Amino acid sequence: MWEWSNKLKLGKSSAFVKKDLRPLPVTNAEFEADFFLDRSLSTKDRELWIGMVVERRAGSVVALEEVHLPPPTVNYLAALLARAMLRPLTDGDRQRPSTICLRDRPQWQELLPHLRQLGIEIVFSEDLPRFDEATMEWIQKTRTATRFDEALIRWILEARRPTKVPVSEEIKAALQKPFPDGKRTWFTDAMALMEWSHTMFKGAYPSRENPAPLYAPETIVSLRLLADELEAILTQTRIAKTKKLRPRMEAMAAEGKTIDLEISDWSRIILALCAPKVDGESARRHLRKMATGIANQLAEALGIDPPSFSVK
């Protein structure tokens, strides 16, 4: 869910769960991991980026994944490495490699302490020879494919263990380039707002990073919604089918009162506005802006930072 985000997400809803990785035996294997752009499968509207992990000694590809929302992020790398360790494409056993070789990209820094906690050494190098060879072979063997899944089947059937192939200077130079900046879309805006709402709700509970929360889970925040905003929430989102929240909001509105809800309910409303039951970009944009307005009011009332972006 969170692979699109530049901020590392671990644990639940993530493929990288340390308690699942710790029981794996540490071996002498060395992995090379990175991402490459497949121009032959890219279109005008969407670039196809592929993540790959190669076992250095044998040259076996142990993980190969499509980046569903380019460009690659640290969460895509975390998921890719977890799959290489837990569900390798080869017939080898599950394992924690002794070493993972990466290109020195700033995106990866957040993940490094967690890999080292698992007893994995990280080596940075601009030259990843096995990865580059496997990329070259992918390009050669799948250039006539029309979809990633078709290319993947062909790769599995024909190239489980890539042979050593010469890598062109053009491909090598492309692999060493920085990743492009991510493009803002309705999806990324909605996900960022949902992430803010989730963080706001979690902020009510003590944690190592936040031992003394500014507010409690049962904190009630009073907001005054416009008539069209209330109607949209009650008719165009999943709140319409709630058996308790909708009647409470309708009763408050009928009495001309502010809408007084606990932060958990406000979080539900923001999430519902980010995934409404409406068609059309203009309608979705209007509801996202409404969610942002609610988030800004909540941030002011709770004394926390508001969302750090303006929703399209």
Stockholm file with secondary structure:
# STOCKHOLM 1.0

chainA/1-312         MWEWSNKLKLGKSSAFVKKDLRPLPVTNAEFEADFFLDRSLSTKDRELWIGMVVERRAGSVVALEEVHLPPPTVNYLAALLARAMLRPLTDGDRQRPSTICLRDRPQWQELLPHLRQLGIEIVFSEDLPRFDEATMEWIQKTRTATRFDEALIRWILEARRPTKVPVSEEIKAALQKPFPDGKRTWFTDAMALMEWSHTMFKGAYPSRENPAPLYAPETIVSLRLLADELEAILTQTRIAKTKKLRPRMEAMAAEGKTIDLEISDWSRIILALCAPKVDGESARRHLRKMATGIANQLAEALGIDPPSFSVK
#=GR chainA/1-312 SS CCTTCSSCCCSTTSSCCHHHHTTSCBCSCEEEEEEEECGGGCCSSCCCEEEEEEETTTCCEEEEEEESSSSCCHHHHHHHHHHHHHSCSSSSCCCBCSEEEECCCGGGGGGHHHHHHTTCEEEECSCCHHHHHHHHHHHHHHTTCSSHHHHHHHHHHHCSSCCCCCCCHHHHHHHTSCCCCCCCCHHHHHHHHHHHHHHHHHTTSCCSSCSSCSSCTTCEEEECCCHHHHHHHHHHSGGGGCSSHHHHHHHHHHTTCCEEEEHHHHHHHHHHHHSCSCCSHHHHHHHHHHHHHHHHHHHHHHTSCCCSSCCC
#=GC SS_cons         CCTTCSSCCCSTTSSCCHHHHTTSCBCSCEEEEEEEECGGGCCSSCCCEEEEEEETTTCCEEEEEEESSSSCCHHHHHHHHHHHHHSCSSSSCCCBCSEEEECCCGGGGGGHHHHHHTTCEEEECSCCHHHHHHHHHHHHHHTTCSSHHHHHHHHHHHCSSCCCCCCCHHHHHHHTSCCCCCCCCHHHHHHHHHHHHHHHHHTTSCCSSCSSCSSCTTCEEEECCCHHHHHHHHHHSGGGGCSSHHHHHHHHHHTTCCEEEEHHHHHHHHHHHHSCSCCSHHHHHHHHHHHHHHHHHHHHHHTSCCCSSCCC
//
